[in-house]
């Protein structure tokens, strides 16, 4: 087998790549790593993800604050099973999470209570695989990122029924109550708490400390204060009062319960607001004893703030106490017990860190929006926030500010896996904290430890329900590598805390200018989810605040910075900037060659001077997702068809012999690499051994690398052979290197699963003619040559998994066996003693796959029988066949079978297990000793002759004393090297680095040994881990080889889809002048109306490529120009534009008109006729209506609906119609009689009453109507 050399594609891009694509799975993998932070030490961890969740919930103390449980650190043990074992056994790939907790006592009375530090098991947590998925109960799942409204403040407007504009400002926190400030038609401003409780804004002001009218008016600088004196006030006659004039006095009364004298403040309104000052009023003011009054200011700003005066008029309160009590009444619908309680409730709502949290994002957005400079750590609302929001809202009312665009990407953020997991952990830990507190409070004086306080199930159950039932945890689409990678990069606006399909309007779904370079405008589903589910653009990244960023090159004074790395900008940072296209011509210094450039400025495209440009795009395909970037000549396709094209490539079935496209876009290699399916060389080395299952490579290592490593130089890679995917397609990898080859770092070693030679290869290149052919390609149908079927060009392998569980029933245990009652020997000839079909057997519909018998329940046995059974141990008298049989359309070959069973415990088995476990432990200790010996030898080689600088363990105790020379004896005396993490070994930094790396590698090796010991012990003692109540689990894998058939769906990459209508003999296909028959004939009418001309470009260029033996990369929006294609056509010697005369295969005559001929890339989609074709003879009926079930899975019938009835009525086919509506549907007696008549050869009986009529009768009787049928 020759090694496949990588041939570079001829690239038509006018601009060279400015930067590499970021890792396509970063959004999943990086988010998860940041959540767990396992690579960082406890003291270096940043407060995010899991660490932050722990800090938020700990320390926990009891109600008397005597005992405190403090969190120190967390860590995980290695997983018990490998990913592949989990998939096979139906288990979850997870790691045990442990926390180091410290319990201490603060009460001096308990001086005998010692501080305890313990590692406590908190439960198992599903762990992400290297390819960004989770294995949950044996199925690979993906947690999709959610696009939701960012926390912060939003200004909006709505219209009242009478046409008045109403404005609102809504503060959305990360957690806590929503508060909304809104105006009504009377120009009064109200605050709404949690969307229901309504109160005037001024009441809220009073409650937060702006008690008097004066304080409120001063906030907005609306009034001037005048001292009260007769002469002084005369000057202001005719001016309006801005605040009420109150007369205040105190009344004493005796509290009946306590007998104390209590004084109460009383207010009486002397003059109301907006009263015009006259002589009479001056008298009243002086009498009331008020020291100062407030008058309206006389300036132009006043009119803007009329709303505040209106609100004061509506405000029922006059002091902080009244306001607080009023709010309490509104919130609780009850009288406040006292002022302090009421005040506490309001403080808790918005000013308590426990109950309210804007989050880092919320505070950042708030500061940006309101122009504040509040510290990022202030996660609660401040008075300043509320005042600024109301000032902004008043500006909005007066048309001096803009409303927010809710669909702008600065107002929407992404919740990645890590954040979703963190919030679930938050829920789990807070539940756990509650039980810990309860246990602390109810303890008696006995000694207790952290382990006694914690229930590990609490956390696991929350996390497991998230992975199992959350809308965003989805069964991975694994049809091909592109489907996988796209699913992991998907962003959904649905899910908990997001939108629902019904509520989402047009605006949310529409493409917004901020999607540029962030979300793909093309790739989104057709149907009800359109626009709600989108895909991340190729260069986009999610920043630490959850906003999507896209890269640009900086432009200063018309010169592009071509030296530095591009800058990533979020949608908000983009505002007001001007962006040039990526493929504008530049000179060597990076200056624009054109005098005027078209730029993008928000939703507009002005032509400007180069000096006005701020940034430049990095690549033409920056706006599209991976899927859309894989469509060559996308620029010539209509967007609707491009959408179908990018969606259909995800449904391409991996073929037995895939072929990379002749015309690609240059992204194919990168997608295959980032899908993490293929094996890449980890460094430079030589291939030592190759077969179908394994590749062994010897890597070149330096002496230092060998010194610090415990691994051998050679590494063996196991290739995946015929593994079933979630969608039933198969993964089968083949080596593409041979023994003795040199490999470089990153070189691809194998191919398969829709990849060829390290490139994505979803389909095959086909010789195509665009012409009608005898009407068989009418309406998008496809005519295809028999050669395609003969040569297995579109043949794929599909694998089905069938499993059967053996349970313990009340009547006794079920049993797997090949001895099945009332079944012929012929039917069980392929079964082994466990009843499982042999590998290699051909399966036909109705064959037994797994034989199983179940005890059959009889009528209750008599007491005598029970006694006899008890004596003779015969638990159940009879058994029934409960075997798994092949379904009606299943044909294939058994390629694998697996049987998992629990260990059965008896005395002999236990004794045997004990010996096995002891042996395992001896082996483990021997391996550990060998490993330690290797470590001390390597360590001594590194540090012999050096002097210790004081090496300490985790707890800071000095193990190797400072100033002593290292000796072998000294090293052998070290109790455990894994804990030597502090202190300094020698004065040589380079040696210290090597020593630390050596000890780190030693730790990893010890962990591996411990993990394998644990697994082996577990296997011996428990057997296979199976779900509760299941004794055995048998699995059979059946492979089906599916050739292309009439009825299969095929498509190109441009949304040009069709169904195979006819497979024609090769000699009957139209052929070219040189006698070459075409492989496929497509209808030319499918092109003009659909406007996907890209397929014609691809066809012509593909033919040129095939002739010249070249492959091309034509990146989207920057692909091959028509002149370049024409040049290649000339070089290849093919007709211009592929227009050529074809000859009829049947007659040999030339067709009248030339047709477009070329090579097009076609894919076979997952909608195959074998999965859909279905016919019912007899089958199951619905229980209540007694009508046949529907659908292939239920072996159902065809629905004969209202319109079909009309059709038969129109033909007057009364007997057929009557039969369809009765005996073939739900006439129970009639169908029995009809069967009898057919068997005996009698005439057809008269139909009886349909069961649905009886259902109607019962329904009416249920309503209390006595309906009877009378002859």
Secondary structure, DSSP 8 states (H G I E B T S, - for coil): ---------EE--SS--SS----TTHHHHHHHHHHH-TTS-GGG--S-HHHHHHHHH--EE-TTS-EEEEEEEEEE---SS-HHHHHHHT---EEEEEEEEEEEE--GGGTT---EEEEEEEEEEE---TTS-EEETTEEEEE-EEEEE-SEEEEEEEE-TTS-EEEEEEEE-SBS--EEEEE-TTS-EEEEETTTEEEEHHHHHHHTT--SHHHHHHHTT-EEEEE--HHHHHTTTT-BBSS-EEEEEEEEEE-TTT--EEEEEEEEEEE-TT-B--HHHHHHHHHHT-SEEEEE--SGGGGGGHHHHHHHHH----SHHHHHHHHHHHHHSS--S-HHHHHHHHHHHHH-TTT-B-HHHHHHHHHHHHT----TT--S--HHHHHHHHHHHHHHHTTSS----TTSTTSEEEE-HHHHHHHHHHHHHHHHHHHHHHHHHH--SS---HHHH--HHHHHHHHHHHHHH-TTEEE---SSHHHHHHHHTEEES-STTS--TTT--HHHHS--GGGTTTB-SS---SSTTTTTEEEBBTT-EE-TTS-EEEEEEEEETTEE--SS--EEEETTTTTT--EE-TTS-B-TTSBBSSSEEEEEBTTB--EEEGGG--EEES-GGGGSBHHHHTSTTGGGB-HHHHHHHHHHGGGB---TT----SEE-S-HHHHHHHTT-S-B-SSSEEEEEE-SSEEEEEE---HHHHHH--S-SEEEEE---SEE-TTSBEE--EE---TT-EE-TT-B-EE-SSEETTEE--SEEEEEEES--TTTTGGG-EEEEHHHHHTTTT-EEEEEEEEEEEEEETTEE-EE-S--TT--TGGGTTB-TTSBB-TT-EE-TT-EEE-EEEEE--S---HHHHHHHHHHT---SEEEE--EE--TT--EEEEEEEEEEB----HHHHHHHHHHHHHHHHHHHHHHHHHHHHHHHHHHHHHTT-B---EE-TT--EEE-TT-B--HHHHHT-S-GGG--EE---S-HHHHHHHHHHHHHHHHHHHHHHHHHHHHHHHHHHBS---TTEEEEEEEEEEEEE---TT-EEE-SSS-EEEEEEEE-GGGS-B-TTS-B-SEEE-THHHHTTTBTHHHHHHHHHHHHHHHT--EE--TTS---HHHHHHHHHHHT--GGGEE--B-TTT--B-SS-EEEEEEEEEEBS--HHHH----SS--B-TTT--B-BSTTTT-B----HHHHHHHHHHT-HHHHHHHHTTTTT-HHHHHHHHHHHHHT---------HHHHHHHHHHHHTT-------
